[in-house]
Amino acid sequence: MLLHYHLYIGTVYLLEVFQPMFSKNSKLLTILTLILAVVFTAYAADSRTKLKPGWNLFSPKQDIEMGRESAKQAERELQILNDRQATTYIDALGKQLAAHAPGEKYPYQFKIVNDTAINAFALPGGFVYVNRGAIDAADNEAQIAGVMAHEIGHVVMRHGTNQVSKAYLAQAPLAILGGVLGSNSIGSVLGQLGVSFGLNSLFLKYSRDAESQADLMGTQILYDSGYDPRAMVEFFEKIQKESKGRAVEFLSDHPNPENRISNVQHEIERLGGAPPNARKDSPDFHTVKNNLTSMPAPSKSGRPTTNGRPADNRSSGAPAPPSSRMVMYSGKDIQFRYPDNWHQYGQGSVMTIAPDGGIINGSLAYGMMMSTFKPVYHGQGRISLEEATDQLLNDLQRSNSGMRITRSHERVQVGSQQGYLTEASNQSPASGRETDWIVTTIPSGGELYYFVGVAPQNDFSRYRRAFEDIIDSVKFR
């Protein structure tokens, strides 16, 4: 409003100063008045909401790295539509929209998921997926562009890695980790949180505030791209009506902010309404939509899905058993072997290895994590393995009120090093209780190295051998 006031005062001042000239030349007065009117209207009309990404541990470059890895995993879990015409169209449309996105210029790519549910999602760094059902539900190109602009809004606002950063800040990592880890490197943070790169990742768990921001940013992108931004409102109204008789996963996967439609309408007012000659539709959109409608229904074979995503382990059962075939991890300080159907998250001295479905809502339910712990010295130059282990266990119990030690201080070999084995019971993210199989050793330098194998109590016997094989294979450099 202050800017509008100054524009008004400036207009009045110019008219007063140049009044003698205008009295002699009415044409000049008319031209200047029109110019000032256009400038004033442009500034007055576009008073858009100012949006900027929230606090983030990661750089935009790391968003791209994590998004690319997550996209690889996503495409193993989803049916990606293999239709050249439709894919080319949706990717070109998405990149037109992304060209008007503010901030970091991510390497956006857009693909279609062969799923009839109305949904779409975006991974960090610009990897956007649109369900076939969303295209079918849209009445025109502007509506599907609105869906895609919303997803681009999540990328611009960096909501995926912001969620991970907030989880780290709140010290809500793996149930057994508590607050004992301290490094803020990308590998350490992801390892500590057990962040998976699959479709149940923290990257896709947005708050209502994040959804509201994506709505507003998407509205702005739609407007700046020359589309009628009212198409976003039309699509929201349409899917709300259809939600009673059709799978509309967009509403369940994207927490519905209060007054979503009215907030978008108010943003359109701030933008000054639809842009002149606003784009609404195109023949290409209807060609692609008709072709998709005529295609066979998506195959029901393969991985069970819910909302176009892998079903939660709590309803679909445990992950596949640990493979007897092992692969080697070789790092700067340590090497070890682990089952070849497990995946590695993190790097260096903070790492998690888990099977598909082994991480539930950001918490490790099946698999193993490893890290280092610096014990507190009490005057002496060295500390015993027993005392360092006790300090670690005390810290873990302080951070996990439900954790109970069931066995402790049993001697084991960690590769060629002496170690201790402790077993504990804790609450499992897969429901019920879990067994935490904790092995500690001090290879050199007085720093405690610890490994924690995790599995629900009913499944622990299937995992213990894999945990033992990993520990037996450890070599410190």
N, C-alpha and C positions, 0 to 999 in steps of 0.2 A: 504493500500500500504506500509506503514511503516513496518508492520509485515512481509510482503513478502520480503522487502529489507533485514531485519535482518536475515531471514531464508536463503536468498541467501548468505549473508556474512558469516553466520555460516557454511554453506556447504563448501564454498571455504576454510575457515580456517581449517576445519577438514581434508579436502583433502590434504592441504599443510603440516599440522602437522604430519599426519600419512603416508605421501608419502613414507618414507624409508620402512615402514612395507609393504605397498601395492606393492612396487617393488619386494618384495620377495614372496608375496602371492597374485596373481592376483584374486584368488577366493574370498578372503576377500574383496578386492576392489570392486568386482562386487556386493557382498551382501550388503556392506555398501552403495554403490551408489543407489541400488534399494530401500533400506530402506529410505534413505534421499529423493529420488524422490517421494515415496509414501506420506511421511509426508508433503513435500513441496506442492504436488498436492492437498492434502486434505485441507490444510490451504488456498492455493491460490484459490481453486475452491469455497469454501463455504464462500463467503464474503456477506452473507445475510443482508438485511436491518434490522437495529435494531429498534424494535418497543416496546413501553411501553404504558400502559394505561394513559389517561389524568387525569386531576384533578377531584377529586370525593369527595363529602360530605359523602359518605356512605362507610361502610366496606364491604369486600367480603361476610361476613356472612349476611349482610343486603341485598346484591344482591340476595342471595339465598332465603331469606324470601320474598322479593318482587316478585321475579320470581315465587315462588311457588303459591302465591296468584293470580298473573296474569295468571298463567297456569290454575288454577281452573276456572277463569272467561272465559278464552279462550275456554276451553273445554265445556262450556255451550253455547258458541256462534258458534262453528264449529262442523262439522260432523267428528268425529275421526273414522278412519277406524278400524273396528273390525274384523281383519283377523290375526289369531295367527302367521301363517308362515311369512307373510310379516312384521308384527310388530316386531317379534323376529329378523328377518334378519336385518331390518333397525336399530334397537336398538344396535345390536351387532356390525354392521359396524360403527355406530357413536361412540361407546365406544372405538373401536380400534383406531379411529382417535383422539378422545379426550385424549387417553393415551399419545399421543405425543404433546399435547398442553402445552405450557409453562405456568409458573405462578401458580395461585391458582388451586387447584384440586377440581373443583366443582362436585356435584353429578349429572352428565349429564344424561338426559333421552331423547330418540328420539321417536317420534310418527309420524304416517302418517295421513294427513288430506284427507278425501274423496272428493277431489276437482280436476277437470281435468285441471285447470289453472296451468301453469308452475310457481311455486313459492315455497318459504320456508321462515321461519323466526325463530328467536331465542329470547327468553326472558332472562333477567338477571339470573345469577346463573346456567345456563346450561340446560334450558328447550327448546328443539329444535323440530320444526315441519316441515315436508317435505310433500308437496302436492303430491298426487297420479300422477298428471300431470307431475311433474318434473321427477319422476322415469320413466314414459312412454317416456318422451322426450330424456332421456339419452341413448346413444348407448352402453355403457359398464359400469362396476362397477366403474372404475376410474372417469368417468364423474359425476356420482351421488355422489361419495365420494368428488369430488371437490366442489359441491354445499354445502354439509354438512360441509366441512372444512371451507368454507367461513362463514357459520353461527357460527361455533365454534369460528372463529376469532372475531366476534362481542362480544361473551361472554368473551373471553380472554382479549380483549381490553376494556371491561366494558362500551361499547358504550351506553347501555340503561340508566344506572344510571348516566353516564357522561352527557347525554342530560338533565336529570332532574337537575343535579347539575348546569349546565350552565344556565338553565332557571331561577333557583333560584338566581344565581349570577347576572344575567342581570336584576333582578327584573321585570320579565315578568310573574307574577302569574295571578291569577284570575283578571278579568278586574276591579272589585270593590275593590281589596285589596291594590293596590299601594304598597308602601314600608313601611307599618306601622308595619309589624310583624318582630320579631327579632330572634326567637329561631332557632337553627340549628339542633334540634333533628330530627330523621327520621319522627316521627309523625307530628311535626310542619311543616317540609318542604313539605311533601306530602299533608298535609291539606291546607297549604298556596297555593300550586300550583294547588290544586284540581286534583291531579294525579289519573286517573282511572286505574284500573287493567284490563281493557278490551283491545281489539285489536286496538283501536284508541288511545292508550296511548302514552305519550311522550317516553316510553321505546322503541318504534319501529320507531321513527322519526329520521332517521340517516341523517347526512350530506354527501356530496360527499367525503369529507376527510375521514370520518368514513368508507364509502364503499371501498375506496382505501386501507385503512389499513386492512380491513377484507379480501380484495383480496390478499394482500401480506402475511398476517398471514396464510390465508388458503392455499396459495401456499407452504409455509414452512411446514405446518402440513402435507399436502399431500406428500411432498417429504420425510419428516422424517418418515412417515408411510410406506414408500416403494412403493408408487404409482408414476406413471409417471405424474409429475405436468403439463405436456402439455395438459392433459385431461381437465384442467380448461379452458384453451384457447379454446379448441375444443368445450366445452359446450357453452361458451359465443358466439362463432361464430355461432353455431347451432341455438341458440335461437334468435339471431339477425336476421337470415334469416327467421325463422319461425314467427317472430313477426307480419308479414304482414297478416297472415291468421289464427292466433290462439291466444288465450288468454295467453299472456306471461306476467304475473303480476310481475315476478322477476324484469323486467326492469323498471316498474313504481313504485314498492314499494321500490326498491333499487336505489336511484338516481345514474345515470350512470356517474362515474368519467371520466374526459377527458383522452383519450388515455388508457382506461382500459385494453384492450388486450395487447398493447405494454408494459405497465407497468408490467404486469404479465410475459410477455416474457423476459423482462430485469431481473426480479427477478429470473427466471429459469436460466438465464445465470450466475447470481451471485452465485447460488447454484451449478453451475458446470454441468448443464444439468440434464437429468434423472438419478436417482440412478441406480447402476448396477442391472440387472435382475428386472427392475421395474415392478410392478404389474399393470395390465391393466384391467383384466376382471375375471369373475368367473361364473361357471354354476349356482350357487345360485342366482345371480343377474337376469339371464335370466329366471329362473323358477319363481321368484317373479314377474318380469315384465310381463311375459305371463299370469300369474294368474290374475294380476290386469287388464290386457287388456280384459280378458274374463268376468270380473265382470260387473254387470249392471251399467248403468250410475248413478252418485250420485243423490239422491233425491233432488228435487227442493223445497220441503216443508220446513216449519220452518222459521227461521229468515232470512229476506232478506240479501244477502251478496253482497259485491263488493270487488274484489281482494281477495276473500276468507275471508273477514272481514265484520263486521256489516256495513250496509249502513249508511252514514252520516245523521244525523237528518235533515240537511238542504234540503235533497232531499226525505227522507222517512217519514217526518212528525214528530210531537212531540212525546216524550216518553209516555208510558201509564200513565193515570191520577194517582194521589196519592191514594194509597189504604186507605180505611177507617179503616182497621185493623192496630193496632200500636204495635211496639215492644219497649222494654225499653233499653236505654243506661244508664249504671251506672258507672261513673268514680270517680276519687279521690275527685274532687271538685264539680261535678255537675251530676245530672241525669235528663233525659227527655225522652219523648216518641216520636217516629217518624214513618212514614208509613212503613209497612213491605215489600214493594217492592222498598225501597230505600237502598242504601249501604253506609256504613261508611268508610271514608278515613281519615287517621290521627288519633290522639289521644290526650288526655290531654286537654290543653286549646286552641288548634288549630285543628279544625275539619271541614270536609265537609261531608254532607250527600246528596246523589243525586240518582235519578233513573238510570236504564240502559239508556245510550244515553244522560244523562243529562250533561255530560262534553264533550265539543267539542274542539279538538286541545289544550287540557290542560287548558281550561277556563270553568268556571261554567256557564251553560246556563239555567238549571232548577235544583232547589234544594236550600239548605241552608248551609251557613258556619257560624262558630262562632269562636270568639277569644277574647283576652283581649287587652286592650290599656292602657298605662301608661300616664296619662295627665301630663302636666307641671304645677307645683305649683308656685305660685307667692307670696311667703312669708307666707301665711296663712297655718295653720295646716291641713285644710280640703279644698276640692274643691266641688262645687255643681255639681249635675248630669247634669244640664243645661250647665254649662261651660265645663265640660269634654266632653259632647256630641258635643258641638260646635268645640272643638279642634279636635276631631276625624273626623268630617265632613270636616273641613278645610284641614286636611291631605289627606283625600280621594279625595277631589276635586283637590288638587294640583297634585296628582298622576294620575288623570283621567280628562283630559281636556274636555271630552265630557259629564261629569257628571253634571246634573242639579237638584237642590233640588226643589221638587214640593209641599211637605208638611213637616212640622217639628214641634217638641215640643208638640206632642199630647200625653197626659198621657195614659199609659197602665199599666197593671199588668204583671209582669214577675214572674209567680208562686205567691209567697207571697210578692215579692219586687215591689217597685214603679219603673216604667221605662218610657222612652220616645220613641215614634214612629216617624220615619222620612221616607218619601218616596222620591225616586230620579229616574230620567230617565237617562239611559246610553246606549251606543252602545252594542248590543247583539252579541255574537259569533255565534248565530244562524241566523244572519242577522236582519236588522231593529233595533228597539229600545227595551230595556228591562226595567222592573220596578225593582228597588232595594228597598226592604222593610226592613228597618234598625231599630232594636230595641236595646236600650241601657239601662243598669242598673248598679248600684254600690252596689253589695251585701255586701261587707265588705273590709276593708283594703285600701280603696281609689282607687282601680284599677277598671277601667271601663270594663265591660263585654258587648260584642255586638254580635248580631245575624243579618245576612243578608240573607233574602229570595230573590231568583232571579228567574225571569221567563220573557219570551218575553211579551211585553205589550198585545198582542192579546190573550195570554194564562194565563195572571196573575190571572184572576178571578177563574180559575180552581185550582190554587195553594194557594190562600190566606187562605182558610180555613185550609189547612194542616199547613201553617206557624203559624196561630193563635193557632192551637191545640198543636204544639210543644212548643210555648211560654207559654201557659197555664199550661203545664205539668212540667215546669222547677222547680227543687229544688236544692238549693245550700247547700253544706255541711258545 
